[in-house]
Amino acid sequence: MAEAHQAVGFQFTVTPDGIDLHLSREVLKHIYLSGVTSWRKRAIRFKNGILTGVYPASPSSLLIVVIAIMSTIYARIDPSLGMIDTIKRTMSVSGYMTVQTQTVLSAILFSTGLWLSLILMLRYTLKALLSYHAWIFESHGKISFCTKLWLSLVKMLSGRRPLLYSFQTSLPRLPVPSVDDTITRYLESVRPLLDDEQYNQMEVVANDFKKDQAPKLQKYLILKSWWATNYVSDWWEEYIYLRGRSPIMVNSNFYAMDLLYVTPTHRQAARAGNVVHAMLQYRRKLERGEHAPLRALGVVPMCSSQMERMFNTTRIPGIETDFVQHLSDRKHLVVYHKGRFFKVWLYYGGRHLWPSELETQFQRILDDTTEPQPGELKLAALTAGNRVPWARARLKYFSQGVNKASLEAIETSAFFLSLDDEVHGYDPDKLRSLDLYAKSLLHGKCYDRWFDKSFTLIAYKNGKLGVNAEHSWADAPIIGHMWEYVLATDCFHLGYTEEGHCKGDINKGLPPPTKLQWDIPLECQEVIEESYMVAKVIADDVDFHGCLFDEFGKGLIKKSRTSPDAFIQLALQLAQFRDKGEFCLTYEASMTRMFREGRTETVRSCTSESTAFVRAMEDKNTMSAQRLDLFRKAADKHQNMYRLAMTGSGIDRHLFCLYIMSKYLSINSPFLKQVLSEPWRLSTSQTPQQQLNMVDIKKFPRYVGAGGGFGPVADDGYGVSYIIIGENLITFHISSKFSSPETDSYRFGQNIRQAMLDIRALFDQKDKKEKEM
């Protein structure tokens, strides 16, 4: 047991002459270096905390204010209007303090107070400026004078080098929309889905709610918005995610894919080593708040609060509700391989392990031939099944002994790594390679991902990667930001040797990974098997299709003066109608991160304008020019709804919070019950590219990500995630259920492709006519 000797910092033996103490210099050296690293980290966090706390000012500005005030005093000018003299009089007279010292001290106190007041004034001025949203409703390329002035002021007050959390206290609160506006927009959204009789009934129910119950609920909701940082986010996390008792695998978790065309190395351990090291670099910058905040137009800051729980976070199961456990500065990760769990330390001598050292550790795990312990192989299936059996098993079988220690090692790890024994990734020569890759990332074998961790990193046998993320703590763009950073660092900064290994020397003195120990009784093994069977039924029912649309992309769409997102959403509406012969309630996720602790809002993409366009496309008697005119109206409508959702004037989060409030107040609302029970048969989401700009893609055209996806929301519906990559590629991730006779993911993908081409044809015909003229 060589690792046991290395882990002992000192030994002692009792002799007749006393205690003989033997110290290990090597271990003491590592203890010393760990302490130095820890204090250095605290010092950097303290410094960055001060920089964030005084933003948009800087600590050096205090010195400027003090010098300015002191200069005026020596010039016998009192800018304080007598306040410095008042402070001097209130100070106790002391024999150790001369009059001049009292004057200087009073001036410093006044200067500090003035400086803090200026900070608050700048902060509230910036908050007021960030509450201005007219810019988002202006036509592309047409900026009003008001908006230009506003942009200049925001840039001026934003400082030169803001840290990740610098803008948090300056972000405005999410406003509560008026009930009248929400009801009007709701009725407008369901009009194309209801016949006249159904719509009239809904109108009566909605107006009764607006008149009788809504005023009281709205008052309490406004009160909550004054008290809470965000009136939606805490209830959204609790009631949409944590209180759900059904499996989170497929139903809640989502995935992100590796680079589409490139695999930097086919060595599994090496790829995992580089990427884990890149994640540690990202985490270090995140903990110090050193990442640059995301900003719309490069100016308007986005809320960064969701990023705080990216690492060291686990969803803990409960009988009635789960909770999110977030810890700080975890120094290990847990690795799963062929049914065994291993604990790997991420630090050595007070520093992160180098990529080559991580490769060594992971290769040791891959070379380990020991068999799983009884019940260990499918243990993670507990996180894939129903929440209540998992919560009860956790309390009964994992609350003491080796099981408790091993489970704590998993739940307190920085994140979870699965060294998969399968081969996946996009291969144009293999049928359905992207489909199988997506299914593997979303659910795997149902027991080889720890679905409760904030995210599981998956490294395949051929060097491909992916991520499976738990949804309650954050939304997809947060994981996407980290994933883009990691992939870019892996390929362009860390790199590999010619043989495909990580760069750097191999440290053979590292203690090997520790195999976690389990003592799982037969009763618990039966619970594990039951959870596995529940999860397997769900996984086997998932029908996935990955569609690479490369006929055209964002470049051509923008030339037609249309929003790429609106173009795609209208194509989805056309594809949906062709697929099922009817329209359905459509969910598109938009973000509300321009507000503090904002998450998402719903854009109801099926509108009267979009249905009119789709019907025109299916009517052979409608002229191309008429179709194009209807398309532009539908696209403009969609853009306006998206902008309303982003600026806090959406429909669904307001109605959701009114419903939760009605439950607290024991108010029965037929209208709210009906609204929240409506199924989303088409659920869509765009994955944004946040860090790879056009220059990068033009320079490295094959280094593009494939985005990610999620499972179907409705039993008889589709889930569609899409990412717009560069100028000429759009990737669609389509999910549905095999058990539904109404859906077929491949068929829907072909419908989307044809719909995109048919809409483009409208513009081609228009261009052709203009040239002929």
C-alpha positions in Angstrom: 0.0 0.0 0.0 2.4 2.7 -1.2 -0.3 5.3 -1.4 -1.0 4.8 2.4 2.6 5.6 3.2 2.6 8.7 1.1 -0.6 9.9 2.7 1.0 9.9 6.2 2.6 13.2 7.2 4.1 11.9 10.4 4.5 8.6 12.4 5.3 8.2 16.0 6.3 5.2 18.3 6.2 5.1 22.0 9.6 3.9 23.6 10.8 3.7 27.1 12.7 6.9 26.4 9.5 8.7 25.3 7.9 9.4 21.9 9.9 8.9 18.8 8.4 11.3 16.1 9.2 10.8 12.4 8.2 13.6 10.0 7.8 13.2 6.3 9.4 16.2 4.7 7.7 15.6 1.3 4.2 15.6 2.9 4.9 18.6 5.0 6.1 20.4 1.9 2.8 19.7 0.2 0.9 20.8 3.2 2.9 24.1 3.2 2.3 24.6 -0.5 -1.4 23.9 -0.1 -1.6 26.5 2.7 0.2 29.1 0.5 -2.1 28.4 -2.4 -5.2 28.7 -0.1 -4.1 32.0 1.3 -3.2 33.3 -2.1 -6.7 32.3 -3.3 -8.3 34.1 -0.4 -6.2 37.3 -1.0 -7.3 37.3 -4.7 -10.9 36.8 -3.8 -10.7 39.5 -1.2 -9.2 41.9 -3.7 -11.7 41.1 -6.4 -14.5 41.3 -3.9 -13.4 44.9 -3.1 -13.2 45.7 -6.8 -16.7 44.4 -7.4 -18.1 46.0 -4.2 -17.0 49.5 -5.2 -17.8 49.2 -8.9 -18.3 51.3 -11.1 -15.7 53.2 -9.1 -12.3 51.9 -8.2 -10.3 51.8 -5.0 -7.8 54.3 -6.5 -10.6 56.8 -7.0 -10.9 57.1 -3.2 -7.3 58.5 -3.1 -8.2 61.0 -5.8 -11.2 62.2 -3.9 -9.1 62.5 -0.6 -6.4 64.4 -2.4 -8.9 66.8 -4.0 -10.6 67.5 -0.7 -7.3 68.0 1.1 -6.2 70.4 -1.7 -9.3 72.6 -1.3 -8.8 72.7 2.5 -5.2 73.9 2.1 -6.5 76.5 -0.4 -8.9 77.6 2.4 -12.0 76.5 0.4 -14.6 74.3 2.2 -16.4 72.1 -0.4 -18.1 70.3 2.4 -20.3 73.3 3.3 -19.3 73.0 6.9 -19.5 69.3 7.3 -15.8 68.8 7.9 -16.0 71.3 10.8 -19.0 69.5 12.2 -17.1 66.1 12.1 -14.1 67.8 13.8 -16.3 69.2 16.6 -17.8 65.8 17.3 -14.4 64.1 17.6 -13.2 63.8 21.2 -10.5 66.2 22.2 -7.3 64.3 22.8 -3.8 65.3 23.9 -2.5 62.9 21.3 -4.3 64.6 18.4 -3.4 68.1 17.3 -5.9 70.4 15.6 -4.2 69.8 12.3 -4.5 66.0 12.7 -8.2 66.4 13.6 -8.7 68.5 10.4 -6.9 65.9 8.2 -8.9 63.0 9.8 -12.2 64.9 9.4 -11.4 65.6 5.8 -10.6 61.9 5.2 -13.8 60.8 6.8 -15.8 63.3 4.7 -13.9 62.3 1.6 -14.8 58.6 2.2 -18.4 59.4 2.8 -18.5 61.5 -0.4 -16.8 58.7 -2.3 -19.3 56.1 -1.1 -22.2 58.4 -2.0 -20.8 58.9 -5.5 -20.5 55.1 -5.9 -24.2 54.7 -4.9 -25.2 57.6 -7.2 -23.3 56.0 -10.1 -24.7 52.6 -9.4 -28.3 53.8 -9.3 -27.7 55.9 -12.4 -26.5 52.8 -14.2 -29.5 50.8 -12.9 -31.8 53.5 -14.3 -30.0 53.5 -17.6 -30.2 49.7 -17.8 -34.0 49.9 -17.2 -34.2 51.5 -20.7 -35.3 48.9 -23.2 -36.4 50.9 -26.2 -33.2 50.1 -28.0 -34.2 46.4 -28.3 -37.4 47.4 -30.3 -35.6 49.5 -32.8 -35.0 48.1 -36.4 -31.7 46.6 -37.1 -29.2 49.2 -38.3 -31.5 52.1 -37.4 -30.5 53.5 -34.0 -32.2 56.6 -32.7 -30.4 59.6 -31.2 -31.9 58.6 -27.8 -30.4 55.2 -28.0 -27.0 56.5 -29.2 -26.9 58.8 -26.2 -28.0 56.0 -23.9 -25.3 53.7 -25.2 -22.6 56.3 -24.7 -23.7 56.9 -21.1 -23.8 53.1 -20.3 -20.3 52.7 -21.8 -19.0 55.7 -19.8 -20.4 54.3 -16.5 -19.5 50.7 -17.1 -15.8 51.2 -16.5 -12.9 49.8 -18.4 -12.4 46.3 -17.0 -15.5 45.0 -15.2 -15.3 41.6 -13.4 -17.9 38.9 -13.7 -20.1 40.2 -10.9 -19.4 43.9 -11.2 -22.8 44.7 -12.6 -24.9 42.6 -10.3 -26.1 45.4 -8.0 -26.7 47.7 -11.0 -29.1 45.3 -12.8 -32.7 46.3 -12.6 -35.4 44.1 -11.0 -37.7 42.0 -13.2 -40.9 44.1 -13.5 -44.3 42.6 -12.9 -46.5 43.1 -16.0 -50.0 44.4 -15.6 -52.8 41.8 -15.5 -54.6 43.5 -18.4 -51.6 43.2 -20.7 -50.9 39.6 -19.7 -54.5 38.5 -20.3 -54.7 40.4 -23.6 -51.5 38.7 -24.8 -52.6 35.3 -23.6 -55.9 35.5 -25.4 -54.1 36.7 -28.5 -51.7 33.7 -28.3 -54.5 31.0 -28.1 -56.7 32.6 -30.8 -55.2 30.6 -33.7 -55.6 27.3 -31.7 -59.3 27.6 -30.7 -62.5 27.7 -32.7 -64.9 30.6 -32.2 -66.9 28.8 -29.5 -63.8 27.6 -27.5 -62.3 31.1 -27.8 -65.5 32.8 -26.5 -65.5 30.5 -23.5 -61.9 31.1 -22.8 -62.5 34.9 -23.1 -65.3 34.7 -20.5 -63.1 32.7 -18.1 -60.2 35.0 -18.5 -62.2 38.2 -18.0 -63.8 36.7 -14.9 -60.4 36.0 -13.5 -59.2 39.5 -14.4 -62.2 41.0 -12.6 -62.5 38.8 -9.5 -59.3 37.1 -8.5 -56.5 38.7 -10.3 -56.4 42.1 -8.4 -55.7 40.4 -5.0 -53.1 38.0 -6.5 -51.4 40.8 -8.3 -51.1 43.0 -5.2 -49.3 40.2 -3.3 -47.1 39.5 -6.3 -46.1 43.1 -6.6 -45.3 43.0 -2.9 -43.1 40.0 -3.4 -41.3 41.8 -6.3 -40.4 44.7 -4.0 -39.0 42.3 -1.3 -37.4 39.5 -3.4 -34.5 40.1 -5.9 -36.5 38.4 -8.6 -40.2 37.6 -8.2 -40.0 34.5 -10.5 -36.7 32.7 -10.1 -37.0 31.1 -6.6 -40.5 29.7 -7.4 -39.4 28.6 -10.8 -36.5 26.6 -9.4 -38.6 25.1 -6.6 -41.9 24.3 -8.3 -40.8 23.5 -11.9 -37.6 21.6 -11.0 -37.0 20.6 -7.4 -40.6 19.6 -6.4 -40.9 17.3 -9.5 -41.0 13.7 -8.4 -40.6 12.0 -11.8 -37.2 11.1 -13.2 -35.0 14.0 -14.2 -33.1 11.9 -16.8 -34.6 12.9 -20.2 -37.4 14.8 -18.6 -35.3 17.6 -17.2 -31.5 17.1 -17.9 -30.0 18.3 -21.1 -26.8 17.7 -23.0 -24.0 19.5 -25.0 -22.0 17.9 -27.7 -18.3 18.0 -28.6 -16.8 19.7 -31.7 -18.7 18.4 -34.8 -15.9 17.6 -37.2 -12.7 17.5 -35.2 -11.3 15.1 -32.5 -8.0 16.5 -31.3 -6.8 13.1 -30.0 -8.3 9.6 -30.0 -6.7 8.8 -26.7 -9.5 8.8 -24.1 -7.4 9.5 -21.1 -5.5 12.3 -22.8 -8.6 14.1 -24.0 -10.2 13.8 -20.5 -6.9 15.1 -19.0 -6.8 18.2 -21.1 -10.5 19.0 -20.7 -10.6 18.5 -16.9 -7.6 20.8 -16.6 -9.3 23.4 -18.8 -12.4 23.1 -16.5 -10.2 23.7 -13.5 -8.8 26.8 -15.1 -12.4 28.0 -15.8 -13.4 27.2 -12.3 -10.5 29.2 -10.8 -11.4 32.3 -12.9 -15.0 31.8 -11.9 -14.3 31.6 -8.2 -12.2 34.7 -8.4 -14.9 36.4 -10.5 -12.3 37.1 -13.3 -14.4 36.1 -16.3 -15.7 39.0 -18.3 -19.4 39.5 -17.9 -21.5 38.7 -20.9 -23.0 41.8 -22.5 -25.6 42.3 -25.3 -24.3 44.6 -28.0 -21.0 44.5 -26.1 -22.6 47.0 -23.7 -25.7 45.8 -21.9 -24.6 43.4 -19.0 -26.3 40.0 -18.4 -26.9 38.6 -14.9 -24.1 36.2 -13.9 -25.7 34.7 -10.8 -26.4 31.3 -12.3 -22.7 30.7 -12.9 -22.0 30.6 -9.1 -23.3 27.0 -8.8 -21.6 25.5 -11.9 -19.1 23.5 -9.9 -19.2 21.7 -6.5 -23.0 21.4 -6.8 -25.4 18.4 -6.5 -29.1 18.1 -6.4 -30.0 16.2 -3.2 -33.2 14.0 -3.3 -36.0 14.5 -0.8 -39.3 12.9 -0.2 -41.4 16.0 -1.0 -38.8 18.2 -2.6 -35.1 18.1 -3.6 -32.6 20.8 -2.7 -29.5 22.1 -4.4 -26.3 21.6 -2.4 -23.5 24.0 -3.3 -20.1 23.8 -1.7 -16.9 25.8 -2.1 -13.5 24.8 -3.3 -13.9 21.0 -3.7 -10.5 19.4 -4.5 -11.5 16.1 -6.1 -13.7 14.6 -8.7 -15.3 11.1 -9.0 -14.8 9.0 -12.0 -17.1 6.2 -13.2 -15.7 3.4 -15.4 -17.2 0.0 -16.1 -19.2 -0.1 -12.9 -16.5 1.2 -10.6 -16.3 4.6 -8.9 -12.9 6.2 -8.3 -11.9 9.4 -6.3 -9.3 11.5 -8.0 -7.5 14.4 -6.3 -7.2 17.5 -8.5 -4.4 19.2 -6.5 -0.8 18.3 -5.9 1.6 20.4 -4.0 -0.9 23.3 -3.8 -1.5 23.4 -7.5 -3.9 21.9 -10.1 -2.8 18.7 -11.6 -1.3 19.2 -15.0 -3.0 17.6 -18.0 -0.3 15.0 -18.3 -0.8 14.1 -14.6 -4.6 13.9 -15.1 -4.0 11.7 -18.1 -1.9 9.4 -16.0 -4.6 9.1 -13.3 -7.4 8.4 -15.8 -5.2 5.8 -17.6 -4.7 4.1 -14.3 -8.5 3.8 -14.0 -8.9 2.5 -17.6 -6.2 -0.1 -16.9 -7.9 -1.2 -13.6 -9.3 -4.7 -14.1 -11.1 -5.1 -10.8 -14.8 -6.1 -10.8 -17.6 -3.9 -9.5 -18.7 -4.6 -6.0 -22.2 -6.0 -5.4 -24.8 -3.3 -6.4 -22.1 -0.9 -7.6 -22.5 -1.4 -11.4 -26.0 0.2 -11.7 -25.8 2.4 -8.5 -26.2 5.6 -10.5 -29.6 4.4 -11.8 -31.0 5.7 -8.5 -30.4 9.2 -9.8 -32.2 8.3 -13.1 -35.4 6.9 -11.6 -38.2 8.4 -9.6 -37.1 10.8 -6.9 -39.0 9.3 -3.9 -37.4 5.8 -4.0 -34.0 7.4 -4.4 -34.6 9.7 -1.4 -35.8 6.8 0.8 -32.9 4.6 -0.3 -30.4 7.5 0.5 -31.8 7.8 4.0 -31.9 4.1 4.7 -28.8 2.7 3.0 -26.4 5.6 2.6 -26.5 7.4 5.9 -23.7 5.6 7.7 -20.5 3.6 7.2 -18.6 3.2 3.9 -21.8 3.9 1.9 -22.1 7.3 3.5 -18.5 8.2 2.9 -18.5 7.1 -0.7 -21.8 8.9 -1.5 -20.4 12.0 0.1 -17.3 11.7 -2.1 -19.6 11.8 -5.1 -21.9 14.6 -3.9 -19.1 16.8 -2.7 -17.0 16.4 -5.8 -16.2 19.3 -8.2 -18.1 17.4 -10.9 -18.6 13.9 -12.2 -16.6 12.2 -15.0 -17.7 9.1 -16.9 -15.1 7.3 -18.9 -17.5 5.6 -21.3 -16.6 2.3 -22.9 -18.5 3.1 -26.1 -17.6 4.9 -29.3 -19.7 7.9 -30.3 -19.6 11.1 -32.3 -20.7 12.4 -35.7 -19.5 10.3 -38.5 -21.0 11.1 -42.0 -20.2 7.6 -43.2 -22.3 6.0 -40.4 -26.1 6.1 -40.4 -27.7 7.8 -37.4 -24.3 8.5 -35.8 -25.5 11.9 -34.5 -28.8 10.4 -33.2 -27.0 7.7 -31.2 -24.5 10.2 -29.9 -27.3 12.4 -28.7 -29.1 9.5 -27.0 -25.9 8.4 -25.3 -25.3 12.0 -23.9 -28.9 12.4 -22.8 -29.3 9.1 -20.9 -26.4 6.7 -21.7 -27.1 3.2 -20.2 -29.2 4.9 -17.4 -26.5 4.0 -14.8 -23.3 5.5 -16.1 -24.0 9.2 -15.4 -24.7 10.8 -12.0 -27.7 12.7 -13.1 -27.9 14.7 -9.8 -24.5 16.4 -10.3 -24.5 19.9 -11.8 -23.0 18.3 -14.8 -21.4 15.0 -15.8 -18.4 15.1 -18.2 -18.5 12.1 -20.6 -15.3 10.9 -22.3 -15.8 8.2 -25.0 -13.4 5.5 -26.0 -12.5 7.3 -29.3 -11.7 10.7 -27.6 -15.1 12.3 -28.2 -16.7 14.2 -25.4 -20.0 15.5 -24.1 -21.8 16.9 -21.1 -25.0 15.9 -19.4 -26.3 18.8 -17.2 -28.9 19.0 -14.4 -31.3 21.8 -15.1 -32.5 23.2 -11.7 -29.4 25.3 -10.9 -29.0 27.0 -14.3 -30.1 27.1 -18.0 -28.3 25.9 -21.1 -26.4 29.1 -22.0 -24.5 28.9 -18.7 -23.2 25.4 -19.4 -22.6 26.5 -23.0 -20.3 29.4 -21.9 -18.1 27.0 -19.9 -18.2 24.4 -22.6 -17.0 26.8 -25.4 -14.2 28.0 -23.1 -13.1 24.4 -22.4 -13.2 23.2 -26.0 -11.2 26.3 -27.2 -8.7 25.9 -24.4 -8.3 22.2 -25.2 -7.7 22.7 -28.9 -5.9 26.0 -29.1 -4.0 26.5 -25.9 -3.2 23.1 -24.3 -2.8 20.8 -27.4 -1.3 17.3 -27.6 1.9 15.6 -28.6 2.3 13.9 -32.0 1.4 10.6 -30.3 -1.9 12.2 -29.0 -0.8 12.4 -25.3 -1.1 15.5 -23.1 1.9 17.8 -23.2 4.1 17.9 -20.1 6.2 15.6 -18.0 4.7 12.5 -16.4 4.8 12.5 -12.6 5.1 8.9 -11.5 5.0 9.9 -7.8 1.3 10.7 -7.8 -0.8 8.5 -5.5 -3.2 6.5 -7.7 -7.0 7.1 -7.6 -8.9 5.7 -4.7 -11.6 3.1 -5.4 -14.8 4.0 -3.5 -16.0 1.2 -1.3 -19.7 0.1 -1.0 -21.6 -2.3 1.2 -25.0 -2.4 -0.6 -27.5 -4.9 0.9 -29.8 -7.0 -1.3 -32.8 -4.8 -0.5 -31.0 -1.8 -1.8 -29.9 -3.7 -4.9 -33.6 -4.4 -5.6 -34.4 -0.7 -5.4 -31.5 0.1 -7.7 -32.8 -2.4 -10.2 -36.3 -1.0 -10.0 -35.0 2.5 -10.7 -33.0 1.2 -13.6 -36.0 -0.5 -15.1 -38.0 2.8 -14.8 -35.2 4.7 -16.4 -34.7 2.2 -19.2 -38.3 2.4 -20.3 -37.9 6.2 -20.6 -34.6 5.9 -22.4 -35.8 3.3 -24.8 -38.8 5.4 -25.7 -36.7 8.4 -26.8 -36.6 8.9 -30.6 -33.8 11.3 -31.6 -32.7 12.8 -34.8 -29.8 15.1 -35.4 -30.2 17.2 -38.6 -27.3 19.2 -40.1 -28.8 21.8 -42.3 -26.0 23.2 -44.5 -27.9 24.4 -47.6 -27.7 27.9 -46.2 -27.4 29.7 -42.8 -27.4 33.0 -41.0 -25.5 34.8 -43.8 -28.2 34.3 -46.4 -31.1 34.8 -43.9 -29.7 38.2 -42.8 -29.4 39.3 -46.5 -33.1 38.9 -46.7 -33.4 41.4 -43.7 -35.0 38.8 -41.5 -34.1 37.6 -38.0 -32.5 34.1 -38.2 -34.5 33.0 -35.1 -37.8 34.2 -36.6 -36.9 32.5 -39.9 -36.3 29.2 -38.1 -39.4 29.5 -35.9 -41.6 30.0 -38.9 -40.0 27.1 -40.6 -40.8 25.0 -37.5 -44.4 26.1 -37.7 -44.6 25.1 -41.3 -42.9 21.8 -40.5 -45.3 21.1 -37.6 -48.4 21.7 -39.8 -47.1 19.5 -42.5 -46.2 16.8 -39.9 -49.5 16.7 -38.1 -52.0 18.7 -40.1 -52.7 21.1 -37.3 -51.2 23.8 -35.2 -50.2 23.5 -31.6 -49.1 25.5 -28.6 -45.4 26.3 -29.2 -42.8 27.1 -26.5 -39.6 29.0 -27.3 -37.3 29.8 -24.5 -35.9 33.3 -24.3 -33.7 34.8 -21.6 -34.5 37.5 -19.0 -30.9 37.9 -17.8 -30.9 41.6 -18.4 -32.6 41.6 -15.0 -31.0 40.5 -11.7 -31.3 36.7 -11.2 -33.3 36.5 -14.4 -33.6 33.0 -16.1 -36.1 32.4 -18.9 -39.4 33.5 -20.3 -41.7 31.8 -22.9 -42.2 33.1 -26.4 -45.5 31.6 -27.8 -44.4 31.1 -31.4 -47.7 30.0 -32.8 -49.5 33.2 -33.7 -52.3 34.3 -35.9 -49.7 35.8 -38.2 -47.6 32.6 -38.4 -50.7 30.4 -39.0 -51.8 32.7 -41.8 -48.4 32.4 -43.4 -48.4 28.6 -43.1 -51.9 28.3 -44.6 -50.8 30.5 -47.5 -47.8 28.2 -48.1 -50.1 25.2 -48.3 -52.6 27.0 -50.5 -51.4 26.5 -54.1 -53.6 29.4 -55.2 -51.7 31.9 -53.1 -49.1 34.0 -55.0 -45.5 34.0 -54.0 -45.6 37.8 -53.3 -48.5 37.3 -50.9 -46.7 34.5 -49.1 -43.6 36.7 -48.7 -45.7 39.5 -47.3 -47.4 37.2 -44.8 -43.9 35.8 -43.9 -42.6 39.3 -43.1 -45.6 40.1 -40.9 -45.3 36.8 -39.0 -41.5 37.4 -38.6 -42.0 40.9 -37.3 -44.7 39.6 -34.9 -42.3 37.0 -33.6 -39.5 39.4 -33.1 -41.7 41.8 -31.2 -42.9 38.9 -28.9 -39.3 37.8 -28.3 -38.4 41.4 -27.4 -41.3 41.7 -25.0 -40.3 38.4 -23.3 -36.7 39.6 -22.9 -37.8 42.9 -21.4 -40.0 41.4 -18.7 -43.4 41.6 -20.6 -43.9 37.9 -21.3 -47.0 35.9 -20.5 -46.2 32.6 -18.9 -43.9 33.5 -16.0 -46.4 36.1 -14.8 -49.3 33.6 -15.0 -47.2 30.9 -13.3 -46.5 33.2 -10.3 -50.1 34.2 -10.1 -51.0 30.5 -10.0 -48.4 29.8 -7.2 -49.8 32.8 -5.3 -53.3 31.5 -5.7 -52.2 28.2 -4.1 -50.7 30.0 -1.1 -53.9 32.0 -0.7 -56.2 29.0 -1.2 -57.9 30.7 -4.2 -59.4 28.4 -6.8 -58.9 29.8 -10.3 -60.3 27.7 -13.2 -58.5 30.1 -15.6 -55.0 29.6 -14.1 -55.6 25.8 -13.8 -56.5 25.6 -17.5 -53.6 27.8 -18.6 -51.0 25.8 -16.7 -52.4 22.4 -17.8 -52.1 23.2 -21.6 -49.5 20.9 -23.2 -46.5 22.3 -25.2 -46.5 19.9 -28.1 -43.7 21.8 -29.8 -41.0 22.9 -27.4 -38.1 24.8 -28.9 -34.9 26.5 -27.8 -31.9 28.1 -29.5 -28.5 27.5 -28.2 -26.5 30.7 -28.5 -22.8 30.9 -29.4 -21.3 33.2 -26.9 -17.5 33.2 -27.3 -16.7 32.0 -30.8 -16.8 34.9 -33.2 -16.9 35.0 -37.0 -13.1 35.5 -37.3 -12.5 32.2 -35.3 -15.0 30.3 -37.5 -13.5 31.7 -40.7 -10.0 30.9 -39.6 -10.9 27.4 -38.2 -14.0 26.3 -40.2 -13.9 22.8 -38.9 -13.7 23.7 -35.2 -17.4 24.2 -34.7 -19.6 22.8 -31.9 -22.8 20.9 -32.6 -24.8 22.5 -29.8 -27.0 20.3 -27.6 -30.5 19.2 -26.9 -33.2 17.9 -24.6 -35.9 15.3 -24.4 -39.5 15.7 -25.5 -41.8 17.7 -23.2 -45.1 16.2 -24.3 -45.8 12.5 -24.9 -47.2 13.3 -28.4 -44.9 16.2 -29.2 -41.5 17.3 -30.3 -38.5 18.9 -28.6 -36.3 20.9 -30.9 -33.0 22.6 -30.0 -31.1 24.4 -32.7 -27.8 26.3 -32.9 -26.8 28.7 -35.7 -23.1 28.1 -36.4 -21.3 30.6 -38.5 -22.8 31.8 -41.8 -23.7 28.4 -43.4 -24.7 25.8 -40.8 -27.7 25.2 -38.6 -27.9 22.1 -36.4 -31.2 20.8 -35.2 -31.6 18.3 -32.3 -35.1 16.7 -32.5 -36.6 14.5 -29.9 -39.9 12.7 -29.6 -41.2 9.4 -28.3 -41.4 6.1 -30.1 -44.6 5.3 -28.1 -46.5 8.1 -29.8 -48.0 7.0 -33.2 -48.2 10.7 -34.1 -44.5 11.6 -34.0 -41.3 10.6 -35.9 -38.2 12.6 -35.3 -36.6 11.7 -38.6 -39.8 12.7 -40.5 -40.0 15.9 -38.6 -36.3 16.7 -39.4 -37.1 16.2 -43.1 -40.1 18.5 -42.8 -37.9 21.2 -41.2 -35.4 20.9 -44.0 -38.0 21.2 -46.7 -39.7 24.1 -44.8 -36.4 26.0 -44.7 -35.9 25.5 -48.4 -39.4 26.5 -49.3 -39.2 29.8 -47.4 -35.8 30.5 -49.0 -37.5 29.9 -52.4 -39.8 32.8 -51.7 -36.8 35.2 -51.5 -35.2 33.5 -54.5 -38.3 34.1 -56.6 -38.5 37.7 -55.4 -34.8 38.3 -56.4 -35.3 36.7 -59.8 -38.3 38.9 -60.6 -36.4 42.0 -59.5 -33.5 41.1 -61.8 -35.9 40.5 -64.7 -37.3 43.9 -64.2 
